[in-house]
Structures are given as C-alpha cells and as structure tokens.
Amino acid sequence: MAVAFYERFFGGVAYPFWEQVVRGRPTFDHLRFLERSQWLPAQDLRAVQAGELRKLLNHSYANVPFFRRRFDEAGLKPRDIHDAGDLSRLPVMDRPATIASVTERTATAGATVDVKKATSGTTGMPLTIGYNIDSDHWRKAVRLRGYRWGGYGLGKRAVHYWGFDNPLATQFKRAKLRADRFMRREIFVDCVRRGEVELEAFARLLERYRPGLIVSYSHAVADFARYVQSKDRRTWDDIPVICGAEKLLAEDRPLVEKTFGPGIFQTYGCREVMLMSAECGAHAGMHVSMENVVVEIIVRDASGGERPALPGEVGEVVITDLHNYAMPLIRYVNGDLATAGPTEPCACGRGLARIAGVEGRTADTLTDGDGNRVAGLMFSMLLSSLKDIINQFQVVQHKDKSVTVKLIPGPRYEEEGRAAVQNVVQKYLRGLPVAIEEVSEIVLDPSGKRRIVRVER
C-alpha cells in the first residue's frame, strides 16, 4: 500500500511539480501531449509529424548554412517538402559528412546549443552532437512514454543493469545523481563485468531489492539469464524487462522470458537522438515516436538511388530529429540496419508507425575473398545454432581481410566443435584465412557492449 502511494505521489505530484513549477521545464507538458497523440489515427499522426517537419525545415533554411546550401543545390525550397514522404528529394547525410559539417550545421539564429554530447565512436568515427534545451525536454518525455509501455513509472522500484557512470563527473554531479536516483528509487548496476561473481551479486540484489522493473543492455540481461538458468537461480516473481542499447537476439528472448516472465520489451535509440521506438504490450514491433523523429528505412542501389524499404525488408536507418534546431540532423544515416514494419494498425490501438526490428550496424558487414559483402548478422544466426558447442563468440575481420573467431567453448566443443565452427565461417567467407581462437573471456567495448561481429577499419 505504501509502495503504491509513493509511486502515485512521486510520479504524479512531486516530480511533475519539481519539473514544471520549480524548474520551469515543459517535459510533462510534452508527455501529456504524447500520451494523447499516440492514440490518434495514423493519418492524423502523419499530419502532426508533417507540421513539425515543416517548422524544422523553414528554420534550417533560414538559419543553418549547411541545409540552406543543400536545399539550393537540390533546387528546392522548404515549401516543396510537404511531409516525410517528400524528404527523399533531399540527399542523405552519411557519418563523415555529419562530422565534417558540425560548424556549418550549427544554427546562426533561432536556437542555441545548450547540450553537447559525443557518440561512443564504435564505428571509429566519433561524432559531436549539440542540441537546444527544448529538444532535451522532448527526448525525456519520449523516453518516459516509451518506457511506460514496458511498465516503467517514476517512483517505481527499478534496477538499471547498464554501463558505468562517467568517471570524469565531478563530486557535485555524482552527489546530485545519487540523490536523484534515491528519490526515483532506481539502482544502477555496472554490467560491464559479467563474471560469475558479478552475476551472482546481481542475482542477490534482485532477491533483496525485489524491483518492479529492470532496464538493461540486451546482451547483458541475456548473459545474466544464461547464468540464472545454468544455476537454477530464479527465486523472484515475474519482472518486466526493458531492453536497449543492443538488439535482443531471437534465440536469447525465450531464455530471458524464462528468467523474468513474458514482459520483455525491446527499445531502439541512438545517442544522436536517444529513444526512437519502443515495444508495446502487443509485442509486434516497436512504435516510432513520430512526434519527435522521422525514421526512414531505405534501400540504396550501387548508383546511389534509393527507395523506401518494403514491409519486412531490411534497409538503412535514416533519421530526422524534429526538435533539434540548434544543430539539426536531417536525413542522417546513423549506420544501423532495420526491418521495415507492417503498415496495418497495431493490435494495441496506437496509430504510431512501427519498426519490425533492428538488425545490426552497416559497419558489421564483412567482405569475402572476392570482395563480396557478407552480412555480419548472419553469423549470429549461424553460430547460435551451435549453442551446445560454443557458449559465446565474436567474429573479427582484420584490416588484411583475414578472420578470427574468438569463442568460449561449450560442453560439446572439443575437436568436432572446432571443425564445425571453421566450416560455418569458411562456407560464407570464402577465400579468406580463418583462425579459431579459444578464449576464457570476450572483451566488451568500453561502453559495456559486446559486438558479435567486429570489422577493423
């Protein structure tokens, strides 16, 4: 009873009062709008999105030299772009062009860079992102709405199985963060190290704290689920899990459901714009936050032509951030591959468009001995079929195109297993030397993520 009261008081009264009245932030105004707009018919949501897009394009043409030049070179004016369907008339921005244009993409009027961040640089090309403060308020409102679909609530006991905190943060910022988490009743656990000691400590934390929700890196919660099942360690009731930062692999989902129950919710975002889409209770794809971003999934040919991906087809993710006026991102290719979602309405009743799934990064595409592109995702599917032979793996293609498969042997590995892995890799990466490296641990990225396929550039 006291727990429910705290959630209602903190999430419904205290925190909104702090944000709106004390700090003067419109986050909850945006959230209330989003809670209403998600139930609009699809055509009405497209109209809302088109209105925000036109405002962004008008501002960018008037105040952002980079986009004024892009419009002029294309022989266009902002009035020629009526909605998201017309955006293909403008060229896309790849990562090198986005990095090189930071100064030219900074608005000369109409908005200021109030927040500045950098991507993790996993592609080898770090990117600085700047945005105005209202864009930050929209991002927080979008996150609150998307996480609510998975059971999140301000003041609800939650455990974040996530990356480590910024080691360069000042003592004041650390203290402020601790106080904020205490009030929210949220515990953050570093998921970077996942040895047996750390996994057992996390299991004991769940037993002691009894959270109402877990937010986790997808691969981290899958690793923990494997540990729990191998030790028959589950002692808790069902706990909803919101997965993010990485794709939750199809073969891992049943394991996570067995460990925590059926309430598993995938999300998709990137540091450049934060949360873009999230799974609802229908578990039939991820709803795009159309009021805040335009997400295109496109297929490009060798000549540079493009078309929208068909439902169920994989394409490149192209993002337009509707509320970043300070350093706009318009038709930014973020390096991810995603599957276009269905066009029919979701069973949940929301009119928001859907992404069927995120498949990986274009940077994870390998090359065989003849120079043919080979999808890295395929090795995830192929090698996961050898789950009794190997426990974990990582495929690394070096700069000289040779391939190393790092693997942690499973119970049936031995010589037969080694040959099976070698055959699987060489079947699809023909003409290349392949080395099998048996290891006790596969090193994570500094951010705490494990890349299944890594291509050295």
Buried (B, 14 or more C-beta within 10 A) or exposed (E): EEEEEBBBEBBEEBBBEBBBEEEEBBBBBBBBBBEEBBEBEBEEBBEBBBEBBBBBBBBBBBBBBBBBEBBEEEEBEBEEBEBBEBBBEBBBBBBEBBBEBBEEBBBEEBBBBEBEEEBBEBBEBEBEBBBBBBBBBBBBBBBBBBBBBBBBBBBBBBBBBBBBEEEEEEEEEEEEBEEEBEBBBBBBBBBBEBEEEBBBEBBEBBEEBEBBBBBBBBBBBBBBBBBBBEEEBBEBEEBBBBBBBBBBBEEBBEBBBEBBBEBBBBBBBBBBBBBBBBBBBBBBBBBBBBBBBBBBBBBBEEEEEBEBBEBEBBBBBBBBBBBBBBBBBBBBBBBBBBBBBEEEEBEBEBBBBBBBBBBBBBBBBBBBEEEEEBBBBBBBEBBBEBEEBBBBBBBBBBEEBEBBBBBBBBEEBEEEBBEBBBEBBBEBBEEBEBEBEBEEEBEBBEBBBBBBBBBEE
